[in-house]
Amino acid sequence: MIENLQKGLRRRRSLEEYLPLMLCGAGVFGVLPFAIVRLLNGEIWIGLLDLAVVAGFSTLGMFVLRSSRVRATSICITLLCVAGYLGTLYLMGPQQLFWAYPALVVAYYLLKPEEAVALSVISILGSIPALYGNVSLFMLATATITMTMTSVFAYAFAALTRNQRQQLMNLATCDPLTGAGNRRALDQKIAEIIANHERTSATASVIFLDLDHFKAINDEYGHAAGDQILIQLTEIINLRIRVTDSLYRIGGEEFVIVVDGLGIDKASRLAEQLRTLVEANELARDRAVTISLGVAQLESGESADEWLHRADEALYAAKRAGRNQTRTAHIELQPVRPKVAPLH
Ligand SMILES: Nc1nc2c(ncn2[C@@H]2O[C@H](COP(=O)(O)OP(=O)(O)OP(=O)(O)O)[C@@H](O)[C@H]2O)c(=O)[nH]1
């Protein structure tokens, strides 16, 4: 267990993991002093409840450190915050109302918007019976309105942050001209596919494709018309491939399709269908626009570079053979060594 934890600590963490980790840290160091003071003052039940909340935050922090399961941890943190708040409110009375505000804000940063709204409604409505009769109606209205306003502001701010994050992700991973993934997105996808293959031996192939004589097309019709051809080519491919497949533009007129779950035969058939589709679409006036393709299936023990290199080699074999065709890459076979020396 200690070894697993050390491995977990050494691993490079994603940004998503830091938020629940920070909140767990804040939860432990924020609530622990209250637990100690209350136990020292003889307020046993509320002290024990605070200690349970501290233990909950510590456990969740360790859990996300070891497992990186951000979603499950996030749900547990928000439930712990709301349960901790309502628990102290009912045990200690209206002066515990202040804890509602951090609990409400946390939900909007960790959960999906609709889940956070549902939890806010539960927190606000759940507070009313504890406040009613114990505070003035004016105070009750103030508490309800300020909690609702906090939820609305947190919702708006979290939505804005999510939106900006999505835009940044698009900028970092998408080709601006065609909307296809870029080289960085391809590298991430390939790393995922190889990791999955090592665990489950799942099949996957890549198709490299490149427009034929694109320089001549640009020279004849102009760069803007060349851009339109790249956009139309992307549309044709996206309409044909499945949602589990993904398209990347890795150079001027060079694209890669990652086909998750297809072996060399089916991937080659798909490549041929794409080739004929592009040819049939007549993308330029008075001139055939064609593509050449190279296909390679991931082999066990192969690195990303080796896999992509084989597909690239197959593409260039298609170019050398005259273009407008598909070539498949085969792994080089080792000569079979006889196990027993031949008899003389
Ligand atoms: N319109 C347009 N052209 C681009 C873009 N990126 C690269 N290119 C052009 O694509 C052309 C690629 O030329 P080459 O690498 O010689 O390839 P090719 O003419 O297609 O020849 P083969 O691949 O051998 O069939 C160059 O003229 C580049 O200027 C782009 O974003 N838009």
The ligand as a Gaussian input file, in Angstrom:
#p B3LYP/6-31G(d) Opt

LIG

0 1
 N       -3.733000      26.083000     -49.507000
 C       -2.892000      25.588000     -48.608000
 N       -1.757000      24.998000     -49.025000
 C       -0.914000      24.516000     -48.119000
 C       -1.190000      24.592000     -46.742000
 N       -0.165000      23.995000     -46.078000
 C        0.717000      23.572000     -47.006000
 N        0.266000      23.863000     -48.250000
 C        0.909000      23.608000     -49.553000
 O        0.890000      22.223000     -49.843000
 C        1.911000      21.985000     -50.819000
 C        2.555000      20.657000     -50.521000
 O        3.467000      20.405000     -51.558000
 P        4.364000      19.114000     -51.617000
 O        4.872000      18.761000     -50.248000
 O        5.393000      19.326000     -52.687000
 O        3.395000      17.941000     -52.004000
 P        2.455000      17.754000     -53.256000
 O        2.585000      18.880000     -54.257000
 O        1.084000      17.466000     -52.752000
 O        3.062000      16.452000     -53.914000
 P        2.849000      14.946000     -53.446000
 O        2.505000      14.961000     -51.990000
 O        4.163000      14.287000     -53.705000
 O        1.746000      14.392000     -54.277000
 C        2.870000      23.158000     -50.766000
 O        2.723000      23.905000     -51.943000
 C        2.374000      23.970000     -49.567000
 O        2.531000      25.375000     -49.781000
 C       -2.385000      25.233000     -46.327000
 O       -2.727000      25.358000     -45.136000
 N       -3.202000      25.721000     -47.308000

